[in-house]
Amino acid sequence: MQPSPHAIELPPWFVETFLDFREDVRDARAQGKRLLIYFGQDGCPYCKLLMQTTFTETRVVDLVRRGFVPIALNLWGDREVTWVDGRRMTEKQLGAHLKVQFTPTLLIFNEKAEIIARLNGYQSPPRMAAALQYAAERLESKQPFADYMQRVVAEPASATLHSQPFFLKPPYALQRKAGARPLLVLFERANCSSCDELHRDGLRRREVAELLPKFDVARFTPKDDTVIVTPAGRKTTADAWAQELKIVYVPTLIFFDASGEIFRVESYTRPFHLASALEYVSTGAYRKEPSFQRFIQTRAEHLRAKGQTVDLMK
């Protein structure tokens, strides 16, 4: 028996196709459905969590089965796929083409084979259900995905923003000069349970706290009218900039150097991955290793070789 090409065991309602996504979009359209593509990888605790929690929740399962044709890809797989523009490549080449830096990553397509929603990282059942509802009801022509998600997804959370002593104070002139510390911009909002967790746990971890001084850190909310000067030197508001950057998920962390944006984290992230992101940028590793996932694997192996216990979800 051939080994499964999929990194994590999948629900039985995922479908197998010839991985010609032009045909898959057409087949989905003929059924009155839309195409959903999932990227996973071996050893991914977030993928396992998605499959064991979100994709077992009754409402989510019902939404997927009624409205979508779900197809799974392995981020490091070698199966040949045909992209929507006709180009042929392997699964891992497609992942690189789409700049998939986090698993799971889910893409939802419309009938024109255009990506209308992208979900990077683990999604809780309420967030996944909202994204599926948005696509199933064809709402992309009526409102931006980010606005919809912020309006409809409500989880128990603090009604106030958290403060940190290392946050930059106004006026916010965010330009970077050559040789300066990289800039970390955090977008978050009140009533955000993941933001609460970031401040309660992630930012307090020793390995994270030791890396934060290597950055200038600015915090904004997506609907904030605070005046800023962007890293490109343009005067605008935090709200307008968030729209330009297509902020969908909070918290989102975006890293900049003198050349502009270099990396972002826009998914549910536990402290190990947060520390890995800070190290990835602060050491300049992003210049040599374009794949954050490869960097994480190497970092974990290095820590284990030193006798440290590595738990990706702690």
N, C-alpha and C positions, 0 to 999 in steps of 0.2 A: 504494500500500500504506500502511495506517495504521501510525504508529509504535507500537512495543511499549509497553504501559502499564507494563511492569516496568522497574525501575531497573537491574537487573543481569541478564545472561543467565542463564536458569534451566535446571536439568537437565530432560530431556524427560519425566520422570515426575511433575513438577508438573502439576496438572490445572486446566482452565478450567471455571468454573461461572457461574451467574447471580448469584453472590455474595449469595445469600440464605442466611445461615448457619444458619437454622433447618432448611432443606432439606438443607444440606450435612452437618449433624450427623446427620440422619435417614438420609441416603444412606450415610454412613460406618458407622453402626450396622448397617444392613441388610447391609453387607459384612463385618461383624465387625471393623471398623476404628474408628479415632478421627480426629477432625479436627485438622489442624495448620495454623496460619496463620503465615505469614512476612511481616514488614514489612521492606522495603528502601528504598533511595533512590539516586539518581544520585550518582556520585562517592564512594561509600562504600567505602573500602578494606577495612573489616571484612566487608562483605557479599561483596565479591569474594573475600576470603580464605576465607570460609565456603563459597562455591560451588566454589572451586578446590581446596580441601583436604578439609574435613570432608565435604562432599556428593559427594566422589569416592571416599571410603574405603569399601571393599566392605561391611564390616559395617554401617556407617551406612545406606548405600543399601538394603541388604537389609532392615533393620529398618523403614525408612520405607515401602518398597514393600509389605511384607507386612502392616504394622499401621496405616497411616495414609493419610488423604486429604490431601495437601499442597496448599495454596492460597497464592499469593503476592499481596501487596498493595504498592502504592507509597505510601510515607509521605506524599508530596505529590500523590498521584493524585486525579483528579476522577471516577472511576467511582463509580456509585451502589452502595452495599452495604446489605443489610438485616441489622441486628444481631440477636442471639439473642432480644432482647425485642420485636422487630418494628419498631423504629425505623429509618427510612431516613436515610442520610447519605452523604457522599462518603468516599473512603478517608482523605483527610487529616483530615476531621472525626472519623472513627473513631479515627485515631491520637491526636488530641487528647483524645478521650473516654477512651481507655485509658491516657493519659499516657505514650505512647511517646516516650522521650527519647533512646534509643540505637537505632542500627540496626547489624546486624540485631536484631530482636526476634521471638521465636517463642512462640506460644501453643498449648498442647495442651488439648483439650476432652474431657470425658467424655461419656457417652451422654445426660446431662441438660443438655447445653450449658453446663456449668460449666467454668471454666478450672482445671485441676488442676496445671499446671506452666507457668511463664513463664521464658523464657531471654532475658535482656537482653544484647545485645552478642555478639561473636564467641564461639563455643564450639568447643573443640578436639575432634577425633574421639572421644577417651575420654569427655569430658563429654557430648557429644551422644548417644553410644551409651548411656550410663548413663541419661540422661533419657528416651530413647525406650523403653528396657527397662522403666523404672519405669512408664510409661504403658501400654505394651503388655501388661504382666503385671497390670494393674489393682491396683497396690500402694498406691494413695492411701488406701484404707480400713485399711491395716495400719501404715503409718508415714509421718511427714511427709516431704515431698519433700527438705527441707534435710538431714534426718538421713540419708536414703538416699544422697544425693549425697556427703556427707562420708565415708560408710562405704565406698562402692564405688569412688570415683574416686581412683586413686593414680597420681601422676606423679613422676618423679625430682625431689627437692627437699631443701632443708636440713631437718634434723631439729630445729633450734632456731629460736626467734623472733629476728628482728632488732631491735636497739634503736636509738633515735634520741634525740639530746640534747633535742629539742624536745617529746618526749612528756610529758604531765602526770604528776606523781607523786601517789600516794595521800596523803590521802583524796580520793576522786573525787566532788567536788561540782560537778555539771555545769550547774547552773542558769545562765541567761543573764539579765542585766539590760539594760534598754533602753540602747542606745548602746555596749554592750560589744562586744568582738571576737566574731565568729561562732565557733562551736564546730565542729570537725571530728572526728568519731569514726571511727576506723579499726578494722574487724573483720578479723582475719586469724588464721591458725593456722600451726603448724609443718607441714612436709611439704606445702607449697603452692608450686608452681613460679611461679605468677603473683605471689605475695607476694614471693618472692625477686627477681623481675624488677622489681617496684615499688621495692624498696629499692636494688637494684643499679643501676638506670637512672633510673626516673622521679623519685624524690625527690632525685637528685643533679643533675638538669638545672638549669642556671642560671635559666631562666625559672620553674621550679617553686620552687627554693630562695628566689628573691626574693619569692615570694608567700606562702610558708608562715608568715612572721612576722606576717601579718595575721590569723592564727587561733590559738586554743587547740586543741591537738591531743591527743586521748586515744586510746589503743590498748587493745583488749580482744580476747580470743578467744571464740568463740561458746559454748564449754563451760566458761568460767571462772566460779568461784564467788566472785570478788572482789566485795565489797560496794560499791555505787555509789549516788549520788543522781542520778536522771535529770534531764534538763533541765526536766521537769515538776515536780520537787521530790519525787519518790517514791523511797523507799529500796527497793532490790532488789539482785539480783546481775547480773553481766554476762551470765551464761547465761540467766536469765529474761528479761532485756531483749532479748537477741538473738532469743529465741523470739517475743517480743511484736512485734519489728520485722520478723519473718519473714526473717531473714538466710539466704539460700540459697547465695550465691556469696561466696568470699573471694579477694582482698580486696574488701570493700565499704566505701565512704566515704559517711558521712551527715553533712550539714551542718545546723546548728541556729542559729536566732537567738532572740530573746526570745519570739517567737510559737510556737516549736516547730520541727519538722523542715521544712526548706525545699527540700532537694534531696538526691539521692543518686546515687552512681555504683556500680553493681553489675554491671559487665561488664569484660571484658578491655580495658584502656585503655593506649594508648601515651602518651608524655610530652606531645605536643601537646594531646591531649584532657584530660589531667590538669591541665595549666596552664590550659586553657580553663575547666575546672570551677572551679578556684580563683579565676580572674578573674571568672567569672560570679557567684559569691557575694560575693567581697570588694568588688566595685564596686557591689553592689546591683542589677546588671542583671536579676537574676531577678524583681525587683518589676515591671519594665516589659515584659520579654520572657519569656513563659511557656515558649517553645520553646527548649530548649538547642541543638537543631540549627540553628535560625535564628541564634542567637548565635554558634555556631561558624563558620557561613558568613560572617557579617559580620566576625568577628575575622580569619579567614583572608584575606578581601579587603582589609582594612585593612593587614595585615602585608605583603601582596604589593604594595600601593600604595606602601609605604615602601621597596620594593626587597628585602624579605626573602624568602628561599626558604621555602615552606611545604610540608612533607611530612607528611601526616597519620599516617604509619606510623613516623616516626622521632622 
